[in-house]
């Protein structure tokens, strides 16, 4: 394998990991908006499910960032975009 193949493969892996971490952040804030709305309306079951679905990507994102500090930027960008989406379309 030559060096260009290795660099190209590494860039693909980094891009996939960045998208994965972005989606964790996006899901966190989207689920947070759903959780707030369900608590506000008194829907206990939906609030419970939303809290579990909120915790899972939070834990996975934490593990990814602990392993690779460069994943903080896509994670934070995902949180930002998830907030905008959640408030714009779900609230």
C-alpha positions as MATLAB code, in Angstrom:
seq = 'XXXXXXXXXXXXXXXXXXXXXXXXXXXXXXXXXXXXXXXXXXXXXXXXXXXXXXXXXXXXXXXXXXXXXXXXXXXXXXXXXXXXXXXXXXX';
ca = [
       0.000    0.000    0.000;
       1.429    3.385   -0.911;
       1.291    6.502    1.258;
      -1.509    8.170   -0.744;
      -3.815    5.215   -0.152;
      -3.112    5.348    3.581;
      -3.738    9.093    3.788;
      -6.898    8.794    1.706;
      -8.191    5.953    3.888;
      -7.410    7.951    7.011;
      -9.314   10.962    5.674;
     -12.355    8.807    4.907;
     -12.282    7.342    8.410;
     -11.979   10.809    9.947;
     -14.881   12.099    7.853;
     -17.101    9.171    8.842;
     -16.213    9.634   12.517;
     -16.907   13.368   12.256;
     -20.349   12.727   10.776;
     -21.066   10.138   13.452;
     -20.111   12.548   16.259;
     -22.080   15.372   14.571;
     -25.158   13.131   14.547;
     -24.695   12.394   18.272;
     -24.761   16.118   19.038;
     -27.712   16.675   16.712;
     -29.723   13.880   18.343;
     -28.922   15.131   21.840;
     -30.407   18.555   21.330;
     -33.314   17.308   19.247;
     -34.228   14.814   21.972;
     -33.768   17.521   24.600;
     -36.414   19.664   22.897;
     -38.751   16.643   22.780;
     -38.053   15.966   26.473;
     -38.830   19.568   27.433;
     -42.074   19.528   25.433;
     -43.165   16.219   26.992;
     -42.415   17.395   30.541;
     -44.236   20.627   29.828;
     -47.315   18.730   28.629;
     -47.155   16.165   31.452;
     -46.509   13.185   29.174;
     -44.518   11.002   31.576;
     -43.874    8.066   29.258;
     -42.590   10.207   26.403;
     -40.367   12.109   28.843;
     -38.901    8.824   30.083;
     -38.219    7.511   26.589;
     -36.777   10.858   25.514;
     -34.430   10.917   28.505;
     -33.033    7.493   27.603;
     -32.706    8.511   23.956;
     -30.996   11.684   25.157;
     -28.490    9.823   27.346;
     -27.373    7.298   24.721;
     -25.858    9.720   22.170;
     -24.478   11.774   25.067;
     -22.523    8.790   26.329;
     -21.382    7.774   22.864;
     -20.289   11.332   22.051;
     -18.387   11.554   25.337;
     -16.544    8.333   24.547;
     -15.640    9.541   21.042;
     -14.359   12.889   22.320;
     -12.357   11.198   25.066;
     -10.688    9.042   22.434;
     -10.077   11.847   19.915;
     -10.142   15.496   21.033;
     -10.512   16.710   17.418;
     -14.068   15.368   17.445;
     -15.169   18.213   19.743;
     -15.817   20.578   16.818;
     -18.272   18.305   14.946;
     -19.937   17.384   18.253;
     -20.503   21.028   19.180;
     -21.667   21.831   15.655;
     -24.168   18.976   15.934;
     -25.447   20.402   19.221;
     -25.864   23.804   17.598;
     -27.710   22.434   14.567;
     -29.838   20.149   16.744;
     -30.983   23.124   18.808;
     -31.913   25.101   15.715;
     -33.781   22.117   14.239;
     -35.526   21.240   17.483;
     -36.736   24.739   18.208;
     -37.657   25.501   14.587;
     -39.525   22.301   13.755;
     -40.447   20.527   16.977;
     -41.266   23.315   19.434;
];
